[in-house]
Amino acid sequence: MFLNRLENVYKHMELEGLNQAIISDSNAIFYLYGTFLHVGERMIALYLRRGEQPILVLNDLFSFEDSDTRVVYYNDKDFGPDKLLPYISHHEALGIDKSFPSRFLISLMDLHAASAYKTCKAVDYARFVKDELEQKLMIESSHINDLCMEDFTNALRIGMSELEMQEECYRIYKKHGIDRVSFTPIVAFKATAADPHHEPDSKTILEDGDMVLFDVGGVYKNYCSDMTRVFFTKKPTAFEEKIYNLVRKANEEAIKGVKPGVKLSDIDLIARNIISNAGYGKYFTHRLGHFIGIEDHDFGDVSSSSEIIAKEGMIFSIEPGIYIKDKIGVRIEDLVMVTKDGVEVLNEFSKDITILNLC
Amino acid sequence: MFLNRLENVYKHMELEGLNQAIISDSNAIFYLYGTFLHVGERMIALYLRRGEQPILVLNDLFSFEDSDTRVVYYNDKDFGPDKLLPYISHHEALGIDKSFPSRFLISLMDLHAASAYKTCKAVDYARFVKDELEQKLMIESSHINDLCMEDFTNALRIGMSELEMQEECYRIYKKHGIDRVSFTPIVAFKATAADPHHEPDSKTILEDGDMVLFDVGGVYKNYCSDMTRVFFTKKPTAFEEKIYNLVRKANEEAIKGVKPGVKLSDIDLIARNIISNAGYGKYFTHRLGHFIGIEDHDFGDVSSSSEIIAKEGMIFSIEPGIYIKDKIGVRIEDLVMVTKDGVEVLNEFSKDITILNLC
């Protein structure tokens, strides 16, 4: 068990006013143990209470050993929440991590397991700030993503479909030792990029003159990368160039604003103002960014409603975009890490206007 | 919207004593609409109340249209549960489907959204019985799995690792038009099969004389297959043959017992008794089977504690096994469908002892 991370979790539980909590999210378990336990629909619950040994309640189809933890097994004939009940202090509030399935929570409530139930974000808050090992892996993960982006542009061919290019992406990640992607690679030719969550299709064929958007990330040693770039296949029109440079400016100015102590909502505002002042505010339809680490979307975002204050070691995306239906879609995304006195951009891939020479 | 499926869900809500419920599970949404809405960490909630139009509360990053449904959008600045609140009848109990994340449920409780909160399994119960379209897809899905199993045995080579064979499985599924697997294919050489959830590794190399276990399934038009077979690479020893035939008998006798009206716990018992009476009861460490359909593990199981009564149209696995650590692991699994007066086995792949001639 990473005891320093556990200590951090206890600190955040204290700030939340919680003496006890249940952690069940597989990514949270990975964060604490460095091991994934994929239990499907079966219950897994790590019971935490400072000063006591952590208790992991687990189906006996899975095996797990950790010298700092007491593992309590149940089997398929048992009902998980029953096995958890004896360890919970019934006269105190119980923290429940964000994705514990409602059926188990409702069972615990029916069993009067605790005096109250509160969402416990202690692990999520702990994960906001990446420790040294995590920072190292995130930097390396984004470095590999830079290399793959270069290969993606080289694999583009006139006449291929988005879906074919997506398959190339998987192949290229694999070549770079990446077996798992952070999320299904987004490949968009032409105006399909105007849908920020576009799913590559077999109908959309790359033609000379198209714009190409890649929003891609791979998982390196369980840590995610995520980057978006847009390329041209001929000299951009004045309009395309204007939109591209506007998004780029929003991306770069927002990044410049990142340093410890800054509110992330203010970072969102920097990018949003640039785009709004140019008259395109209504086409920037999403938050500026999201936290990232073990998950592509770690808890926490960079948005107008975010109350998070930048702190050394935080890593999140900066990804402004302009989406005009049937016309154009541009998004430029980097991962950035808050440093002691500023920011480090984890992606080094160029943001200059790039015209690809395709065959 | 599949209105017949919705009607079924309402019937089960009534049996649960619920006038209103929230459905959020992406597979439940697929069941009702035939469309997957993957919203990640964002809230999605389908509010159901018989006699009123279903209301789908959805983040506006996603778009969805259905003539039977009112779609209510919220954006990243809104808090999902706030948007849902006005539609809930506050003086009645509210059903919550099984995997609604606890953070949203706790928020609804804090907002006093309803008088009580109950786990709503109405969609899960409705999904127990596959309708005509689903049965057709399940039959076809298992048929393709049979064909793939044949190709897997042909791809085996002495000297390859489990991981290499697993990659072959992906390739072969793809060749058969299957882009997504029901679950990570389990390939086990030698005694690694004694772990029912063994993860194929690169260390375990196929040698002449090994036993080989495949537990594999693919997703065909969103419906899952799942089958386990064990093969020999030389004449089995008397012990291997005994264990194999015992598991096979448990599989076949349990299947013979399936017909409408039978308790699934009794089906589990048939298989368990056969293995126990031969002295290997303690090595059959898991339930006999699980429901399957849109998910590899649909809700519901075939176990000693199952209270489900077999009904025409139900589809589940029958998969007894014997696992003796460091020695042997055998599991034989078929998918079966309850028919009007008996059972149809969806897998036709032979269960005879098969000795493969490998190079």
Interface residues (C-beta under 8 A of the other chain):
Chain A: G40 E41 D60 L61 F62 D76 K77 I96 D97 K98 S99 F100 P101 S102 R103 L105 I106 S107 M109 Y117 K118 T119 P196 H197 T285 H286 R287 H297 F299 D301 S303 S304 S305
Chain B: G40 E41 D60 L61 F62 D76 K77 I96 D97 K98 S99 F100 P101 S102 R103 L105 I106 S107 M109 Y117 K118 T119 P196 H197 T285 H286 R287 H297 F299 D301 S303 S304 S305
